Amino acid sequence: MLPKVSIIIPFYNDPYVDQAIVSALYQTYPNVEIIVVDDGSTKHQDVIAPYRSRIIYLGKANGGTGSALNYGIKMATGKYVA
């Protein structure tokens, strides 16, 4: 079995976050988990809705990109993190 890769996508009020999710979903490597970390967004969460069943969605208070990435890494279960 191939090792799991955790893909962390931090976002804050980004209208294009769905494009990052689609890109991660369509990678050819089969064993991935996609973790989207909402860093306290106040808009554009609706663009994530169609993908909620295929991703892990985590919300947190705004703390910046670094804190969102660290939170995603902490919650990741993969052997590798991207």
C-alpha positions in Angstrom: 0.0 0.0 0.0 1.2 3.5 -0.8 1.9 5.9 2.1 -0.8 8.5 2.7 0.0 12.1 1.8 -1.8 14.9 3.6 -2.4 18.0 1.5 -2.9 21.1 3.7 -4.8 24.0 2.1 -5.1 27.1 4.4 -7.5 29.7 3.4 -8.8 33.1 4.5 -11.5 34.9 2.5 -10.2 33.4 -0.7 -12.7 33.2 -3.6 -10.4 30.7 -5.5 -10.0 28.1 -2.7 -12.2 25.7 -4.7 -9.5 25.7 -7.5 -6.9 24.6 -5.0 -9.2 21.8 -3.8 -10.0 20.6 -7.3 -6.3 20.6 -8.1 -5.6 18.4 -5.1 -8.5 16.1 -5.8 -7.4 15.4 -9.4 -3.8 14.4 -8.6 -2.9 11.0 -9.8 -1.5 9.7 -6.5 -4.3 7.7 -5.0 -3.7 7.8 -1.2 -4.2 11.4 -0.1 -6.2 13.3 2.5 -7.1 16.9 1.8 -7.3 19.1 4.8 -8.7 22.6 4.3 -8.1 24.9 7.2 -10.4 28.0 7.4 -8.4 30.6 9.2 -11.4 32.6 10.4 -12.9 33.5 7.0 -16.0 35.7 6.9 -16.7 35.1 3.2 -16.3 32.5 0.4 -16.9 29.4 2.6 -19.7 28.6 0.2 -17.3 27.6 -2.6 -16.1 24.7 -0.4 -19.6 23.2 0.0 -19.5 20.9 -3.1 -16.3 19.2 -1.8 -17.2 18.8 1.9 -17.7 15.0 1.5 -14.2 14.6 0.0 -12.1 16.8 2.2 -11.5 17.4 5.9 -12.7 20.9 6.7 -11.3 22.5 9.9 -12.2 25.9 11.2 -10.1 28.1 13.6 -9.8 31.7 14.7 -7.8 33.9 12.5 -4.1 33.7 13.3 -2.4 33.9 9.9 -1.2 31.4 7.3 1.5 29.9 9.5 -0.9 29.1 12.3 -3.4 27.6 9.8 -0.7 25.4 8.3 0.5 24.3 11.7 -3.0 23.4 12.7 -3.5 21.4 9.5 -0.2 19.6 10.0 -1.2 18.8 13.6 -4.4 17.2 12.4 -2.9 15.3 9.5 -2.7 11.5 9.5 -0.5 11.1 6.5 3.1 9.9 6.5 4.0 12.9 4.3 2.6 16.4 4.3 2.3 18.8 1.3 
